[in-house]
Amino acid sequence: IYQRTDKFEEFPNTDSTIIRRYDLKLKKDADVTFFVSKKLFNQEAGECRKAVLIDHGVDFENFASAEKNEMIPDDIRNLPKPIVGFFGSIDSHTFDVDLVEQIVNISKDMTFVFIGKCSIHNKAVWSKPNVRMLGQKPYEQIPHYGKYFDAAIMPWRRNTWIENCNPIKLKEYLALGKPVVSTPFAELQKYSDVVYVADNPVDFS
């Protein structure tokens, strides 16, 4: 069984030729290849012995029930509202830090909270007075941070990796019952009735 989760040959600082060669061999040899991205499935199903499209699941109860628990982490409890939040890895190949900087500048009356491991060193953004970097948190605590958001965001870069992704984060945000604003990508289309989509900082704000 092979799971083709993402377009790994688009990952930075890798040998895309080698990665693609391994990917083709795995799809040729595996009895079944699972895809979570419809776009990748449509492009590559013909390269597989057998291809199956399945969607990501989400630990729904863990996120949806967080609101019933009164616990609020100390490092977010007293931050000024409204809070715009993001949880997950903050990496240059997925996260559009330039877009975020513009959104933060436009929305000075909002507190932007980022939770997760960050590999982007941009002091100009992270040190802004309405930005809080809370670092990486244990998975079981994430819903208790997320429930304190007033809105959740996915400020993705416009690249091949994102265009072929299907982030579990979206379902976690929706399970929390929060408004979600995202830059566009293919897998988001089927959620267009429950997610706000914006491709520039003004609309995003």
Phi, psi and chi 1 to 4 in degrees:
 res  aa     phi    psi   chi1   chi2   chi3   chi4
   1 ILE       -  130.7  -65.1  172.1      -      -
   2 TYR  -123.2  132.9  172.7   41.3      -      -
   3 GLN  -108.3  113.6 -177.2 -179.4    2.6      -
   4 ARG   -92.5   84.1  173.7   69.2  157.1  155.3
   5 THR   -78.3  -45.7  -47.0      -      -      -
   6 ASP  -138.2  171.5  -71.6  -66.2      -      -
   7 LYS   -86.6   79.9 -150.5  168.8  177.4   66.1
   8 PHE   -65.0  -23.1  -70.3  107.6      -      -
   9 GLU   -68.5  -11.7   61.1  -91.0   28.9      -
  10 GLU   -91.1   -2.3  -64.5  -65.1  -29.5      -
  11 PHE   -67.0  137.4 -162.2   82.9      -      -
  12 PRO   -61.2  150.4  -17.5   28.1      -      -
  13 ASN    59.7   33.0  -56.6  -44.8      -      -
  14 THR  -120.3  163.2   59.7      -      -      -
  15 ASP   -87.4   98.0 -172.9  -35.3      -      -
  16 SER   -61.5  -31.3   60.6      -      -      -
  17 THR   -65.7  -44.8  -57.9      -      -      -
  18 ILE   -66.3  -45.3  -70.1  176.6      -      -
  19 ILE   -60.1  -44.4  -62.4  -63.3      -      -
  20 ARG   -64.9  -37.5 -179.6   61.6  174.3  152.1
  21 ARG   -65.3  -43.3 -169.6  162.4   68.7 -123.8
  22 TYR   -63.0  -41.4  -77.6  140.0      -      -
  23 ASP   -60.1  -46.1  170.0   66.0      -      -
  24 LEU   -62.9  -39.9  -73.1  169.1      -      -
  25 LYS   -66.1  -42.7  178.9  168.8  175.3   52.2
  26 LEU   -61.2  -43.4  -78.4  162.5      -      -
  27 LYS   -67.2  -32.7  -74.8 -175.9  -71.9 -163.3
  28 LYS   -72.8  -37.0 -179.9 -178.2  175.4 -176.8
  29 ASP   -90.7  -28.2  -66.8  -12.6      -      -
  30 ALA   -69.3  143.4      -      -      -      -
  31 ASP   -65.1  -35.1  -67.8  -55.7      -      -
  32 VAL  -148.5  140.4   59.5      -      -      -
  33 THR  -116.1  124.3  -61.4      -      -      -
  34 PHE   -95.7  135.9  -72.0  112.8      -      -
  35 PHE  -117.3  146.6  -68.2   83.6      -      -
  36 VAL  -112.3  -10.1  -65.2      -      -      -
  37 SER  -107.1  122.3  161.5      -      -      -
  38 LYS   -63.1  -36.7 -174.0  175.0 -178.5  179.9
  39 LYS   -64.5  -45.4 -176.9  163.9 -174.0  173.6
  40 LEU   -63.6  -41.0  -94.8 -174.8      -      -
  41 PHE   -58.9  -47.3  174.1   81.5      -      -
  42 ASN   -63.7  -35.0  -70.4  -21.2      -      -
  43 GLN   -75.4  -34.4  -69.7  172.7   -9.9      -
  44 GLU  -121.1   -2.4  -59.1 -179.3    2.4      -
  45 ALA   -55.9  -34.9      -      -      -      -
  46 GLY   -68.1  -13.0      -      -      -      -
  47 GLU   -88.9   -3.4  -60.6  170.6  -10.5      -
  48 CYS  -107.2  152.0  -51.6      -      -      -
  49 ARG   -63.9  -43.5  -70.4  174.6   63.8 -176.8
  50 LYS  -149.6  128.5 -179.5  179.3  179.6 -178.8
  51 ALA  -116.8  137.1      -      -      -      -
  52 VAL  -131.9  131.7  176.7      -      -      -
  53 LEU   -98.7  119.5  177.2   64.6      -      -
  54 ILE  -129.1  152.7   58.5  173.0      -      -
  55 ASP   -94.6  158.2 -151.5  -18.2      -      -
  56 HIS   -63.7  147.7  -77.5  -51.5      -      -
  57 GLY   -94.6  174.6      -      -      -      -
  58 VAL  -142.8  144.5   61.4      -      -      -
  59 ASP   -76.3   76.6 -171.7   -6.9      -      -
  60 PHE   -57.5  -50.0  179.9   79.2      -      -
  61 GLU   -61.4  -36.7  -73.6  -57.9  -37.0      -
  62 ASN   -60.2  -37.6 -168.8   34.9      -      -
  63 PHE   -89.8  -42.9  -74.4   84.6      -      -
  64 ALA   -68.8  -28.4      -      -      -      -
  65 SER   -88.9   -6.4   64.4      -      -      -
  66 ALA   -59.2  -33.7      -      -      -      -
  67 GLU   -60.8  -28.1 -157.6   73.4   51.5      -
  68 LYS   -77.3  -16.0  -59.2  172.1 -173.4  173.4
  69 ASN   -93.4  129.0 -172.1  -41.8      -      -
  70 GLU   -77.3   -7.9  -65.3 -178.2   -1.3      -
  71 MET   -66.4  125.3 -166.5  -86.1  -79.9      -
  72 ILE  -127.3  124.9  -61.1  172.1      -      -
  73 PRO   -58.0  143.1  -25.2   35.1      -      -
  74 ASP   -61.2  -33.5  -69.9  -21.0      -      -
  75 ASP   -81.3    0.4   52.7   -5.2      -      -
  76 ILE  -122.4  -17.7 -163.9  172.2      -      -
  77 ARG   -54.5  -42.6  179.0 -167.3  -59.1  -87.0
  78 ASN  -104.2   13.2  -63.4  -43.2      -      -
  79 LEU   -73.0  145.4  -65.5 -178.0      -      -
  80 PRO   -63.9  137.0  -17.5   28.8      -      -
  81 LYS   -93.2  158.3  -71.7 -113.5 -178.1 -173.9
  82 PRO   -74.9  151.0   26.9  -33.8      -      -
  83 ILE  -108.7  125.2  -70.2  176.1      -      -
  84 VAL  -103.0  122.6  178.0      -      -      -
  85 GLY  -122.8  156.0      -      -      -      -
  86 PHE  -142.4  133.7  174.0   93.7      -      -
  87 PHE  -128.6  142.6   52.8   71.2      -      -
  88 GLY   134.6  179.4      -      -      -      -
  89 SER   -67.9  139.9  -64.2      -      -      -
  90 ILE  -114.4   93.2  -57.2  169.7      -      -
  91 ASP  -125.0  152.0  -61.7  -49.7      -      -
  92 SER   -67.5  -24.9   59.0      -      -      -
  93 HIS   -81.9  -10.2   69.2  -71.9      -      -
  94 THR  -121.9  -37.5   58.0      -      -      -
  95 PHE   -96.6  123.0 -170.1   93.7      -      -
  96 ASP   -89.0   88.4 -168.8  -22.0      -      -
  97 VAL   -68.3  -30.2   70.3      -      -      -
  98 ASP   -67.1  -41.1  -65.0  -32.6      -      -
  99 LEU   -62.0  -44.7  173.0   66.2      -      -
 100 VAL   -60.6  -41.8  167.3      -      -      -
 101 GLU   -59.6  -41.9 -178.9  173.2   18.7      -
 102 GLN   -67.3  -40.0  -65.9  175.7   74.1      -
 103 ILE   -63.8  -43.9  -64.2  165.7      -      -
 104 VAL   -62.3  -39.6  166.3      -      -      -
 105 ASN   -67.0  -36.9  -72.6  -21.7      -      -
 106 ILE   -71.8  -39.3  -67.6  169.4      -      -
 107 SER  -104.8   63.1  -54.3      -      -      -
 108 LYS   -69.5  -16.4  -70.9 -175.5  170.3   65.0
 109 ASP   -87.1    2.8   58.4  -27.8      -      -
 110 MET  -114.8  149.0  -59.4 -179.5 -173.6      -
 111 THR   -98.0  126.0  -58.7      -      -      -
 112 PHE  -102.3  120.3  -70.9   80.8      -      -
 113 VAL  -113.5  126.8  172.8      -      -      -
 114 PHE  -119.8  124.5  -62.2   97.1      -      -
 115 ILE  -120.5  122.9  -62.7  163.8      -      -
 116 GLY   141.8  169.6      -      -      -      -
 117 LYS   -69.9  131.4 -173.8  176.6  179.9 -179.2
 118 CYS  -119.8  124.4  178.3      -      -      -
 119 SER  -108.1    5.7   62.8      -      -      -
 120 ILE   -97.8  116.0  -60.3  175.2      -      -
 121 HIS   -96.7   95.1  -55.4  -68.4      -      -
 122 ASN  -138.0   83.7 -168.8  -39.6      -      -
 123 LYS   -61.1  -30.2 -169.6  173.9 -179.1 -178.9
 124 ALA   -60.7  -32.8      -      -      -      -
 125 VAL   -88.6  -51.7  178.4      -      -      -
 126 TRP   -67.8  -19.1  -51.7  139.5      -      -
 127 SER   -96.0    4.0   62.8      -      -      -
 128 LYS   -63.7  147.8  -72.6 -176.6 -178.6  -64.4
 129 PRO   -63.2  -23.8   16.1  -28.2      -      -
 130 ASN  -103.4   20.3   59.4  -29.0      -      -
 131 VAL  -118.4  136.0  171.0      -      -      -
 132 ARG  -127.6  124.0  -61.3  -68.8 -173.5  -82.2
 133 MET  -102.2  109.9  -59.7  -66.1  -70.6      -
 134 LEU   -98.3   -3.2  -59.4 -172.7      -      -
 135 GLY    79.2 -173.8      -      -      -      -
 136 GLN   -79.3  140.3 -158.0  165.6    5.6      -
 137 LYS  -127.3  153.5  -55.5  -64.9  179.2 -177.6
 138 PRO   -60.4  144.2  -21.5   32.6      -      -
 139 TYR   -52.5  -41.9  174.2   75.8      -      -
 140 GLU   -67.0  -17.2   60.2  -88.1   13.4      -
 141 GLN   -88.9  -18.5  -68.5 -178.2   16.2      -
 142 ILE   -55.1  -45.9  -66.0  -61.7      -      -
 143 PRO   -59.5  -29.7  -23.4   34.1      -      -
 144 HIS   -77.6  -22.1  -61.4  -69.5      -      -
 145 TYR   -78.6  -47.8  -77.8   92.6      -      -
 146 GLY   -60.5  -33.8      -      -      -      -
 147 LYS   -67.5  -17.5   72.2 -176.4 -179.7 -174.4
 148 TYR   -91.5   -5.6 -152.5   58.6      -      -
 149 PHE   -69.7  148.3  -63.9  170.5      -      -
 150 ASP   -92.6  -25.7  -66.6  -71.7      -      -
 151 ALA  -152.9  152.7      -      -      -      -
 152 ALA  -118.5  146.2      -      -      -      -
 153 ILE  -127.6  153.8   58.9  171.6      -      -
 154 MET  -131.9   86.0  -64.1 -167.5  -60.0      -
 155 PRO   -87.8   72.3   31.1  -30.5      -      -
 156 TRP   -81.1  153.6  -57.8  131.8      -      -
 157 ARG   -71.9  155.7  -64.7  176.1   65.8   86.6
 158 ARG   -95.0   90.7  -53.0  -65.6  -63.3  -84.7
 159 ASN  -146.9  177.6   59.1   25.8      -      -
 160 THR   -65.4  -37.7  -54.7      -      -      -
 161 TRP   -58.0  -52.4  176.7  -78.1      -      -
 162 ILE   -66.0  -38.7  -68.1  -62.6      -      -
 163 GLU   -62.8  -21.4 -170.5   56.6   26.3      -
 164 ASN  -111.2   15.2  -69.5  -81.7      -      -
 165 CYS   -97.1  169.3   78.0      -      -      -
 166 ASN  -147.0   82.7 -176.9    5.9      -      -
 167 PRO   -71.2  130.0   24.1  -31.4      -      -
 168 ILE   -62.5  -28.2  -61.4  174.6      -      -
 169 LYS   -50.7  -38.9 -177.5 -171.9  -27.0  -63.9
 170 LEU   -58.1  -45.4  170.6   60.3      -      -
 171 LYS   -69.7  -32.2  -64.1  178.3  178.8   66.0
 172 GLU   -67.3  -42.9  -67.2  170.7  -19.8      -
 173 TYR   -59.3  -45.9  -76.1  166.3      -      -
 174 LEU   -66.9  -36.4  -66.9  174.7      -      -
 175 ALA   -64.7  -28.9      -      -      -      -
 176 LEU   -72.2  -17.8  -74.8  166.2      -      -
 177 GLY    80.9   23.9      -      -      -      -
 178 LYS   -95.6  147.8  -60.9  -61.3  174.4  179.9
 179 PRO   -61.3  139.5  -16.3   27.9      -      -
 180 VAL  -123.8  131.5 -179.6      -      -      -
 181 VAL  -118.1  131.8 -174.0      -      -      -
 182 SER  -140.9  152.3  176.5      -      -      -
 183 THR   -72.3  157.2   48.6      -      -      -
 184 PRO   -75.6  147.4   23.6  -30.4      -      -
 185 PHE  -158.1  162.1   57.9   97.4      -      -
 186 ALA   -56.8  -46.4      -      -      -      -
 187 GLU   -68.6  -15.5 -156.8   67.2   29.4      -
 188 LEU   -75.2  -17.7 -164.8   62.6      -      -
 189 GLN   -58.1  -37.8  -67.2  173.3    7.8      -
 190 LYS   -75.4   -5.4   61.0 -173.2  175.8 -173.9
 191 TYR  -109.7   17.4  -61.7   96.4      -      -
 192 SER   -63.2  -19.4   59.5      -      -      -
 193 ASP   -85.9   -8.5   58.4  -26.0      -      -
 194 VAL  -128.3    2.6  -69.5      -      -      -
 195 VAL  -131.0  138.0  175.3      -      -      -
 196 TYR   -83.9  130.1  -62.7   97.5      -      -
 197 VAL  -115.7  131.5 -178.5      -      -      -
 198 ALA  -144.2  139.5      -      -      -      -
 199 ASP  -115.7   13.4   61.8    2.5      -      -
 200 ASN  -147.4  158.9   65.3   76.0      -      -
 201 PRO   -63.0  -34.0   15.8  -27.8      -      -
 202 VAL   -66.5  -50.2  173.1      -      -      -
 203 ASP   -63.3  -38.7  -71.4  -12.7      -      -
 204 PHE   -61.9  -43.9 -152.7  106.7      -      -
 205 SER   -64.6      -  -61.0      -      -      -
